[in-house]
């Protein structure tokens, strides 16, 4: 007769076709082997190889010279540009994103919430070449906005504006940065319970006091986490930047692209790996605090 | 009066947002329907798309990559997440950390590493992209499945099926998969959306997929390229919106039934 055995033992036995290896398996999670192997081969191994090559000379000897190159122009400039782009783009995404999420929260309609969540999910995944062309059609030299403004006497391109610039990238990135912000900050706003606002009011707190002592302290960690996420997403964006800039702005992802693409002499491959390694370090600095804060704040948000 | 003002404020914010979202799309649609230098509109640029030699061929390549990515993703993730929920709880924290790692590494950097060190059998086939896409999508697909499984008494269902004599494969296929179908669809759609639009890995690993072809084609015909952009955006959006709006609804109803 089959019994409702402890599923702990049973599931492990299942993937070994029977239960012969129970003793061994209870200490080794066999069902996790496929995932481990997959991540090892297609994620950890490539990253490891890349890191190793970043510290190798073309002859294969250990060297720090590739890394030292990162602190010299044009690579130093590229890191400076990419980090600045990340910071400005994060700010341009975070503030409107927060305001929109608050406006939706205030409207309180579930249908609106769901609609906005759907649209945000879609827009947050909109990137790359189609996004670049969409903005070219609106803000490019022959674009709708530009020609409309020209017809009323405002020549933006004549005034020095161009979409193929740092400012242009910030405008285009906002199209996916703002929706990302709406998605990640909304749970924190929903978790700010109206009871807290009421109890603060009952205890005699003014609106300003409530926000200063309750609202902002609770929201600030989430806001910082979202800011870091937006920073990382703009810092590492490749496709949109490649489609929009014509080599006129030094950005790390684009430099890696051209070093790796084989457009240059072979002896610069390891420099490309060093650049990628540098990118990983910058990204880690933003994403590790992001993940840490998110896992901390999600605890009280669920309660 | 004060609350009315505030509601007005938030309505204005939402209106401005709406304009910011839809205006570029409108502009792109208008631009893509221009007939060259004349001030007329038509569908010439859309006809141009289908006349291009690489169109069908590259779309087919991307479709095949996508199918393989979806299959790989489900084969690896569904049994793993199910096991974690049924009896591997103590490994959950570890897997959560492992699956979020791809989010930390910029795709450009991952592509650079992949160019260096992928298994040699995969190096010369475009399907290496499918494997990489599964990795890149993992932070999202894992979470989609994890959330879906959390809402169900899987252990009870599984024990019931096992007591009635079902094999583990049968439990997985006939009990678990139907129960968590909405989250499987969620993972599937995330994978499809990523795979259809992915450019960075394809470009840096030197494969011509549909998005890469679109970029190359755009260099000859700017209006045609905009038409392609509008077309692919609408297609991706339809897919994603359909999934998030209706998919979400489905998963709620199922949870209520369970």
Interface residues (C-beta under 8 A of the other chain):
Chain A: X2 X3 X4 X5 X7 X8 X9 X10 X11 X12 X14 X15 X29 X31 X32 X34 X35 X36 X38 X39 X41 X42 X43 X45 X46 X47 X48 X49 X50 X53 X96 X99 X100 X102 X103 X104 X106 X107 X114 X115 X117 X118 X119 X121 X122 X123 X125 X126 X127 X128 X129 X130 X131 X132 X133 X134 X135 X136 X137 X138 X139 X142 X143 X144 X145 X174 X175 X178 X232 X235 X236 X238 X239 X242 X243 X253 X256 X257 X260 X261 X272 X273 X276 X277 X279 X280 X283 X284 X287 X288 X291
Chain B: X6 X7 X9 X10 X11 X13 X14 X17 X20 X21 X23 X24 X25 X26 X27 X28 X30 X31 X32 X75 X76 X77 X79 X80 X83 X86 X87 X88 X91 X95 X98 X100 X101 X102 X103 X104 X105 X106 X107 X108 X109 X110 X111 X112 X113 X114 X115 X116 X117 X118 X119 X131 X132 X134 X135 X138 X155 X158 X159 X162 X163 X165 X168 X193 X194 X197 X199 X200 X203 X204 X206 X211 X214 X215 X218 X222 X225 X226 X228 X229 X230 X232 X233 X236 X237 X240 X241 X244 X245 X248
